[in-house]
Amino acid sequence: MKPRIRNQTISRMCKEKVILAVNDQFPGPAIEVTEGDSVVVHVVNESPFDMTIHWHGLFQLRNAWADGPNMVTQCPIRPGRKQTYRFNVTGQEGTLWWHAHASYHRVTVHGPLIIRPKGGTEALPFPKPDDEVTVVLGEWWNANVVDAEKEVMRGITSTISDAFTINGYPGDLYNCSG
């Protein structure tokens, strides 16, 4: 998998806005693996911001440097640079998520991490569904998220987003939700 993080213009809530997107998708692409896999993800940062990726909920056994907290377990991926994440998926199944771990960029730089059971195992206590649809819940900010974070840090505003999203779109309760 080779996620490319870069600016993209999209339209939400009656406005066009430049956001950071991954592979020109918001939310970003699903990363699908099988329990026991060794995962290699080559992140290319074409954005104007420092960036890291956090694998939310994933056990980083003997591998904390791949966990993504900016300036905690790794240095940020500088604009125009690349980072290769390598980790094993051990003892976990289900749908987790990955997201930016720098500033408020997690608002648009995120996507599902789907861990399927090894072949021959049946992890579900019910019959296999006819279809699967991944649902990614998120938030939408009309403001620039970097500016919003600066205001929060100065105590000027709250951290309440303008809308919640389902697979990148606000629901019908918001104006211009489509």
C-alpha positions in Angstrom: 0.0 0.0 0.0 1.3 3.4 -0.9 -0.8 6.3 0.7 -0.1 9.7 -0.8 -1.1 12.6 1.4 -1.8 15.8 -0.4 -4.2 18.7 -0.8 -7.5 18.2 -2.5 -10.5 20.4 -3.1 -13.8 19.0 -2.1 -17.3 20.3 -1.6 -19.2 19.8 1.6 -21.9 21.9 3.4 -22.3 24.3 0.5 -18.6 25.2 0.3 -15.6 24.2 -1.5 -12.6 23.6 0.7 -9.0 22.4 0.4 -8.4 19.4 2.7 -5.7 16.9 3.1 -6.7 13.6 1.5 -5.1 10.2 1.0 -4.8 9.0 -2.6 -7.4 11.6 -3.5 -10.0 10.0 -1.3 -11.9 11.2 1.8 -12.0 9.1 3.9 -8.8 7.5 2.8 -8.5 4.0 1.3 -9.2 0.8 3.4 -6.1 -1.2 4.3 -7.2 -4.8 4.3 -5.0 -7.5 5.9 -5.3 -11.0 7.4 -4.5 -11.8 11.0 -0.9 -12.9 11.1 0.2 -10.7 8.1 3.3 -8.6 8.0 2.2 -5.2 6.8 4.3 -2.7 4.9 2.9 0.8 4.2 4.9 3.4 2.3 3.5 6.8 3.2 4.4 9.7 0.9 3.8 13.1 2.4 3.0 15.6 -0.4 1.2 17.9 2.0 2.7 21.2 3.3 2.6 19.8 6.9 4.5 17.4 9.0 2.7 14.1 9.3 2.6 10.8 11.0 0.2 7.9 10.8 -1.2 6.1 13.8 -2.7 2.6 13.6 -5.5 3.1 16.1 -6.2 0.1 18.3 -3.5 -2.1 16.7 -1.2 -3.9 19.1 2.3 -2.8 18.2 4.1 -5.7 19.9 7.9 -5.0 20.0 7.3 -2.3 17.4 6.2 0.9 19.2 8.2 3.0 16.7 5.6 2.2 14.0 2.7 3.6 16.1 2.8 7.1 14.8 2.5 9.6 17.7 4.3 12.6 16.4 7.5 13.4 18.4 6.7 10.5 20.8 7.6 7.3 19.0 8.8 8.8 15.8 9.8 12.0 14.1 7.3 13.5 11.7 7.3 12.8 8.0 8.4 16.1 6.6 6.7 17.6 3.5 8.0 16.0 0.4 9.4 13.0 2.3 8.4 9.3 2.8 8.1 6.9 5.7 7.8 3.1 5.5 5.8 1.6 8.3 6.3 -2.1 9.0 4.3 -4.1 11.6 2.8 -7.5 12.2 -0.9 -8.0 12.8 -0.9 -10.6 15.6 -3.9 -11.8 17.6 -6.4 -9.3 16.3 -9.4 -9.3 14.0 -12.0 -6.7 13.1 -12.2 -3.2 11.8 -9.9 -0.6 13.3 -8.8 2.7 11.8 -5.6 4.5 10.8 -5.3 8.3 11.1 -2.9 11.2 11.0 -1.3 11.8 14.4 -0.2 15.4 13.8 -2.3 18.4 14.6 -6.0 18.1 13.7 -5.2 16.5 10.4 -6.9 13.3 11.6 -10.1 15.0 10.6 -9.5 14.2 6.9 -6.5 11.9 6.9 -8.0 8.6 8.1 -9.4 5.4 6.9 -10.4 1.8 7.9 -7.9 -0.9 8.8 -9.7 -4.2 8.2 -8.2 -7.3 9.8 -9.7 -10.5 8.5 -9.4 -13.9 10.3 -6.9 -16.4 9.1 -8.4 -18.9 6.5 -10.2 -21.8 8.1 -11.2 -19.9 11.2 -14.7 -18.7 11.9 -14.6 -15.7 14.2 -18.2 -14.7 13.8 -20.8 -16.2 16.1 -23.5 -15.8 13.4 -23.9 -16.7 9.7 -21.7 -14.8 7.2 -23.6 -11.7 6.0 -24.7 -11.4 2.3 -22.7 -8.2 1.9 -20.3 -6.1 3.8 -20.1 -2.3 3.9 -17.5 -0.4 5.8 -18.8 2.6 7.7 -16.3 5.3 8.6 -17.6 7.8 11.1 -15.9 11.2 11.2 -16.3 14.9 11.7 -16.3 17.9 9.4 -15.0 21.4 10.1 -15.9 24.3 8.0 -12.8 26.1 9.4 -9.3 25.3 8.5 -8.4 22.6 11.0 -4.9 24.0 11.6 -6.4 27.5 12.5 -9.1 25.8 14.6 -6.4 23.9 16.6 -4.5 27.2 17.2 -7.6 28.9 18.5 -8.3 25.9 20.8 -4.8 26.1 22.2 -5.3 29.8 22.9 -8.6 29.2 24.5 -10.6 31.1 21.9 -13.0 28.5 20.8 -14.3 25.0 21.6 -13.4 21.8 19.8 -16.9 21.1 18.4 -16.9 20.2 14.7 -19.6 21.6 12.4 -20.9 18.2 11.4 -20.4 14.5 11.8 -19.8 12.4 8.7 -20.6 8.9 7.5 -18.1 7.8 4.9 -17.0 11.4 4.4 -20.5 13.0 4.0 -22.6 14.9 6.5 -26.0 13.4 7.1 -29.3 14.8 5.9 -29.7 17.0 9.0 -27.1 19.4 7.6 -27.6 22.0 4.9 -26.0 21.0 1.5 -25.1 17.6 2.9 -24.6 16.0 -0.5 
